[in-house]
Amino acid sequence: MRILVVGASGTIGGAVVAELAARHDIVRAGRRGADVQVDIEKPETITAMYARLGRVDAVVAAAGRVHFGPLAEMTDAKLRIGIDSKLLGQLNLVLLGLDHVADGGSFTLTSGILSEVPVLHCAGTSLANGAIEAFVRGAAPEMPRGLRLNVVSPTVLTESMPKYGPSFRGFEPAPAARVALAYSRSVEGVQTGQVFKVH
Ligand SMILES: NC(=O)c1ccc[n+]([C@@H]2O[C@H](COP(=O)([O-])OP(=O)(O)OC[C@H]3O[C@@H](n4cnc5c(N)ncnc54)[C@H](OP(=O)(O)O)[C@@H]3O)[C@@H](O)[C@H]2O)c1
Protein backbone atom coordinates (compact mmCIF):
# COMPACT_ATOMS: atom_id res chain seq x y z
CA MET A 1 0.00 0.00 0.00
CA ARG A 2 0.98 3.62 -0.47
CA ILE A 3 0.31 5.23 2.93
CA LEU A 4 0.30 8.95 3.74
CA VAL A 5 1.32 9.61 7.37
CA VAL A 6 0.62 13.17 8.52
CA GLY A 7 2.77 13.94 11.55
CA ALA A 8 5.33 11.34 10.50
CA SER A 9 8.18 12.97 12.45
CA GLY A 10 6.26 12.95 15.73
CA THR A 11 6.30 10.56 18.68
CA ILE A 12 3.25 8.65 17.43
CA GLY A 13 3.77 9.24 13.70
CA GLY A 14 7.37 8.06 13.87
CA ALA A 15 6.31 4.82 15.53
CA VAL A 16 3.56 4.31 12.94
CA VAL A 17 6.12 4.77 10.16
CA ALA A 18 8.46 2.30 11.88
CA GLU A 19 5.65 -0.27 12.11
CA LEU A 20 4.38 0.10 8.53
CA ALA A 21 7.48 0.95 6.49
CA ALA A 22 8.73 -2.63 6.18
CA ARG A 23 5.54 -3.66 4.33
CA HIS A 24 4.40 -0.46 2.62
CA ASP A 25 5.45 2.63 0.71
CA ILE A 26 5.23 5.54 3.19
CA VAL A 27 4.77 9.20 2.27
CA ARG A 28 5.76 11.38 5.26
CA ALA A 29 3.87 14.65 5.71
CA GLY A 30 4.24 17.56 8.11
CA ARG A 31 4.88 21.27 8.18
CA ARG A 32 8.66 20.90 7.83
CA GLY A 33 11.25 18.52 6.45
CA ALA A 34 8.88 15.80 5.22
CA ASP A 35 8.30 14.21 1.79
CA VAL A 36 5.32 16.52 1.37
CA GLN A 37 4.49 19.70 3.28
CA VAL A 38 1.08 20.32 4.83
CA ASP A 39 -0.35 22.40 7.66
CA ILE A 40 -3.61 20.75 8.69
CA GLU A 41 -4.78 24.08 10.11
CA LYS A 42 -4.79 25.47 6.55
CA PRO A 43 -7.24 23.58 4.33
CA GLU A 44 -5.69 25.00 1.15
CA THR A 45 -2.42 23.23 1.97
CA ILE A 46 -4.32 19.95 2.41
CA THR A 47 -5.90 20.38 -1.02
CA ALA A 48 -2.49 21.17 -2.52
CA MET A 49 -0.90 18.15 -0.84
CA TYR A 50 -3.50 15.72 -2.22
CA ALA A 51 -3.24 17.28 -5.69
CA ARG A 52 0.54 16.75 -5.66
CA LEU A 53 0.35 13.21 -4.27
CA GLY A 54 -2.18 11.57 -6.52
CA ARG A 55 -3.71 8.33 -5.24
CA VAL A 56 -2.87 6.82 -1.87
CA ASP A 57 -4.33 3.69 -0.29
CA ALA A 58 -4.42 4.94 3.29
CA VAL A 59 -4.12 8.17 5.26
CA VAL A 60 -2.94 8.23 8.88
CA ALA A 61 -3.26 11.47 10.87
CA ALA A 62 -1.16 11.85 14.03
CA ALA A 63 -1.00 15.63 14.31
CA GLY A 64 -2.97 18.44 15.87
CA ARG A 65 -2.57 21.09 18.57
CA VAL A 66 -4.68 21.57 21.68
CA HIS A 67 -4.66 24.14 24.47
CA PHE A 68 -3.72 23.05 28.00
CA GLY A 69 -4.84 25.35 30.80
CA PRO A 70 -7.23 25.89 33.73
CA LEU A 71 -10.93 26.05 32.93
CA ALA A 72 -11.19 29.36 34.79
CA GLU A 73 -8.83 30.87 32.20
CA MET A 74 -10.42 29.19 29.19
CA THR A 75 -11.55 31.51 26.42
CA ASP A 76 -13.28 31.11 23.10
CA ALA A 77 -9.91 31.59 21.37
CA LYS A 78 -8.13 28.98 23.50
CA LEU A 79 -10.93 26.45 22.96
CA ARG A 80 -10.74 27.02 19.22
CA ILE A 81 -7.07 25.93 19.11
CA GLY A 82 -8.06 22.29 19.54
CA ILE A 83 -11.18 22.70 17.42
CA ASP A 84 -9.32 24.30 14.50
CA SER A 85 -6.19 22.15 14.73
CA LYS A 86 -6.70 18.67 16.17
CA LEU A 87 -10.41 18.37 15.31
CA LEU A 88 -11.02 20.21 12.04
CA GLY A 89 -7.45 19.66 10.83
CA GLN A 90 -7.90 15.90 10.94
CA LEU A 91 -11.51 16.01 9.68
CA ASN A 92 -10.41 18.11 6.71
CA LEU A 93 -7.80 15.46 5.89
CA VAL A 94 -10.79 13.13 5.48
CA LEU A 95 -13.20 15.47 3.72
CA LEU A 96 -10.64 16.88 1.29
CA GLY A 97 -9.05 13.47 0.77
CA LEU A 98 -12.13 11.44 -0.15
CA ASP A 99 -11.38 11.55 -3.88
CA HIS A 100 -7.70 10.80 -3.39
CA VAL A 101 -7.86 7.49 -1.54
CA ALA A 102 -8.22 4.33 -3.60
CA ASP A 103 -11.35 2.14 -3.41
CA GLY A 104 -11.39 0.17 -0.15
CA GLY A 105 -8.73 2.42 1.37
CA SER A 106 -8.78 3.94 4.83
CA PHE A 107 -8.39 7.00 7.00
CA THR A 108 -7.08 6.62 10.55
CA LEU A 109 -7.28 9.62 12.90
CA THR A 110 -5.93 10.22 16.42
CA SER A 111 -7.93 11.17 19.53
CA GLY A 112 -6.76 10.16 23.03
CA ILE A 113 -7.81 8.84 26.43
CA LEU A 114 -8.99 12.33 27.49
CA SER A 115 -12.19 11.81 25.51
CA GLU A 116 -13.24 9.50 28.36
CA VAL A 117 -11.06 10.33 31.35
CA PRO A 118 -10.83 13.81 32.84
CA VAL A 119 -7.39 15.23 33.57
CA LEU A 120 -6.68 18.63 35.12
CA HIS A 121 -6.44 21.51 32.61
CA CYS A 122 -7.35 19.32 29.63
CA ALA A 123 -10.99 20.20 28.93
CA GLY A 124 -10.09 21.53 25.46
CA THR A 125 -8.36 18.27 24.62
CA SER A 126 -11.31 16.24 25.93
CA LEU A 127 -13.60 18.26 23.66
CA ALA A 128 -11.50 17.71 20.54
CA ASN A 129 -10.93 14.01 21.23
CA GLY A 130 -14.60 13.29 21.90
CA ALA A 131 -15.72 15.15 18.79
CA ILE A 132 -13.24 13.27 16.59
CA GLU A 133 -14.54 9.93 17.89
CA ALA A 134 -18.18 11.00 17.43
CA PHE A 135 -17.45 12.10 13.87
CA VAL A 136 -15.81 8.78 13.05
CA ARG A 137 -18.80 6.82 14.35
CA GLY A 138 -21.22 9.09 12.51
CA ALA A 139 -19.37 9.37 9.21
CA ALA A 140 -18.01 5.86 8.70
CA PRO A 141 -21.30 4.36 7.44
CA GLU A 142 -21.49 7.05 4.73
CA MET A 143 -17.97 6.66 3.40
CA PRO A 144 -18.03 6.05 -0.37
CA ARG A 145 -16.36 3.27 -2.40
CA GLY A 146 -15.73 1.00 0.57
CA LEU A 147 -13.48 3.55 2.25
CA ARG A 148 -12.97 2.87 5.95
CA LEU A 149 -12.67 5.46 8.75
CA ASN A 150 -11.29 4.75 12.24
CA VAL A 151 -9.63 6.58 15.11
CA VAL A 152 -6.93 5.48 17.53
CA SER A 153 -7.31 6.67 21.13
CA PRO A 154 -3.97 6.28 22.90
CA THR A 155 -3.26 6.72 26.57
CA VAL A 156 -0.23 8.84 27.40
CA LEU A 157 2.87 7.46 25.67
CA THR A 158 5.88 6.22 27.61
CA GLU A 159 8.04 8.45 25.42
CA SER A 160 5.90 11.48 26.33
CA MET A 161 6.03 10.99 30.12
CA PRO A 162 8.87 13.49 30.61
CA LYS A 163 6.54 16.12 29.10
CA TYR A 164 3.07 15.02 30.26
CA GLY A 165 3.91 12.83 33.28
CA PRO A 166 2.84 15.32 35.98
CA SER A 167 -0.70 15.38 34.51
CA PHE A 168 -0.92 11.59 34.27
CA ARG A 169 0.11 10.28 37.69
CA GLY A 170 -1.27 6.76 38.17
CA PHE A 171 -1.86 6.20 34.47
CA GLU A 172 -0.09 3.27 32.83
CA PRO A 173 1.74 4.73 29.82
CA ALA A 174 1.97 2.77 26.56
CA PRO A 175 5.13 2.54 24.46
CA ALA A 176 4.82 4.18 21.05
CA ALA A 177 5.53 0.84 19.37
CA ARG A 178 2.43 -0.67 21.04
CA VAL A 179 0.28 2.33 20.12
CA ALA A 180 1.48 1.93 16.52
CA LEU A 181 -0.07 -1.55 16.38
CA ALA A 182 -3.53 0.00 16.69
CA TYR A 183 -2.82 2.07 13.57
CA SER A 184 -1.67 -1.11 11.85
CA ARG A 185 -4.97 -2.82 12.76
CA SER A 186 -6.89 0.11 11.32
CA VAL A 187 -4.87 0.41 8.10
CA GLU A 188 -4.24 -3.27 7.43
CA GLY A 189 -7.46 -4.71 8.88
CA VAL A 190 -11.08 -4.64 7.75
CA GLN A 191 -12.94 -2.72 10.47
CA THR A 192 -14.55 0.71 10.09
CA GLY A 193 -16.22 3.23 12.41
CA GLN A 194 -14.03 1.99 15.25
CA VAL A 195 -12.32 3.71 18.14
CA PHE A 196 -9.20 1.60 18.70
CA LYS A 197 -8.37 2.24 22.35
CA VAL A 198 -4.85 1.76 23.65
CA HIS A 199 -5.75 2.21 27.32
N1 LIG B 1 2.09 11.82 22.93
C1 LIG B 1 1.06 11.36 23.66
O1 LIG B 1 1.23 10.88 24.82
C2 LIG B 1 -0.32 11.36 23.08
C3 LIG B 1 -1.34 10.60 23.69
C4 LIG B 1 -2.61 10.63 23.16
C5 LIG B 1 -2.88 11.41 22.04
N2 LIG B 1 -1.88 12.16 21.46
C6 LIG B 1 -2.21 12.97 20.29
O2 LIG B 1 -1.50 12.46 19.17
C7 LIG B 1 -1.18 13.53 18.28
C8 LIG B 1 0.32 13.47 18.00
O3 LIG B 1 0.99 13.52 19.23
P1 LIG B 1 2.60 13.37 19.33
O4 LIG B 1 2.93 13.31 20.78
O5 LIG B 1 3.07 12.30 18.41
O6 LIG B 1 3.04 14.81 18.77
P2 LIG B 1 4.48 15.32 18.35
O7 LIG B 1 5.55 14.39 18.80
O8 LIG B 1 4.54 16.75 18.77
O9 LIG B 1 4.44 15.25 16.74
C9 LIG B 1 3.53 16.02 16.02
C10 LIG B 1 3.72 15.71 14.54
O10 LIG B 1 2.72 16.38 13.80
C11 LIG B 1 3.31 17.32 12.92
N3 LIG B 1 2.46 18.52 12.97
C12 LIG B 1 2.25 19.33 14.03
N4 LIG B 1 1.39 20.29 13.70
C13 LIG B 1 1.04 20.07 12.41
C14 LIG B 1 0.18 20.74 11.50
N5 LIG B 1 -0.51 21.85 11.85
N6 LIG B 1 0.05 20.27 10.25
C15 LIG B 1 0.73 19.16 9.86
N7 LIG B 1 1.56 18.47 10.68
C16 LIG B 1 1.71 18.94 11.94
C17 LIG B 1 4.74 17.55 13.43
O11 LIG B 1 5.65 17.86 12.41
P3 LIG B 1 5.93 19.39 11.99
O12 LIG B 1 6.25 20.12 13.26
O13 LIG B 1 7.07 19.33 10.99
O14 LIG B 1 4.67 19.86 11.35
C18 LIG B 1 5.05 16.16 13.98
O15 LIG B 1 5.43 15.29 12.93
C19 LIG B 1 -1.61 14.83 18.99
O16 LIG B 1 -2.84 15.26 18.44
C20 LIG B 1 -1.79 14.42 20.43
O17 LIG B 1 -2.81 15.17 21.07
C21 LIG B 1 -0.61 12.14 21.96
The ligand as a Gaussian input file, in Angstrom:
#p B3LYP/6-31G(d) Opt

LIG

0 1
 N        2.092000      11.816000      22.929000
 C        1.060000      11.356000      23.662000
 O        1.231000      10.880000      24.818000
 C       -0.322000      11.365000      23.077000
 C       -1.335000      10.600000      23.685000
 C       -2.614000      10.630000      23.156000
 C       -2.884000      11.412000      22.037000
 N       -1.885000      12.157000      21.460000
 C       -2.209000      12.967000      20.285000
 O       -1.505000      12.464000      19.172000
 C       -1.179000      13.527000      18.284000
 C        0.316000      13.468000      18.003000
 O        0.995000      13.523000      19.235000
 P        2.596000      13.375000      19.334000
 O        2.926000      13.306000      20.785000
 O        3.072000      12.301000      18.411000
 O        3.035000      14.810000      18.769000
 P        4.485000      15.319000      18.347000
 O        5.547000      14.388000      18.797000
 O        4.541000      16.753000      18.772000
 O        4.443000      15.254000      16.742000
 C        3.527000      16.018000      16.022000
 C        3.720000      15.706000      14.541000
 O        2.719000      16.383000      13.802000
 C        3.313000      17.317000      12.915000
 N        2.458000      18.515000      12.971000
 C        2.253000      19.331000      14.027000
 N        1.390000      20.287000      13.696000
 C        1.036000      20.074000      12.412000
 C        0.182000      20.742000      11.498000
 N       -0.515000      21.848000      11.852000
 N        0.046000      20.267000      10.248000
 C        0.733000      19.161000       9.863000
 N        1.558000      18.472000      10.677000
 C        1.707000      18.941000      11.937000
 C        4.739000      17.547000      13.433000
 O        5.652000      17.857000      12.405000
 P        5.932000      19.393000      11.985000
 O        6.250000      20.117000      13.256000
 O        7.069000      19.326000      10.986000
 O        4.671000      19.860000      11.347000
 C        5.047000      16.157000      13.983000
 O        5.434000      15.287000      12.932000
 C       -1.613000      14.830000      18.991000
 O       -2.841000      15.265000      18.444000
 C       -1.789000      14.420000      20.429000
 O       -2.813000      15.171000      21.066000
 C       -0.614000      12.139000      21.959000

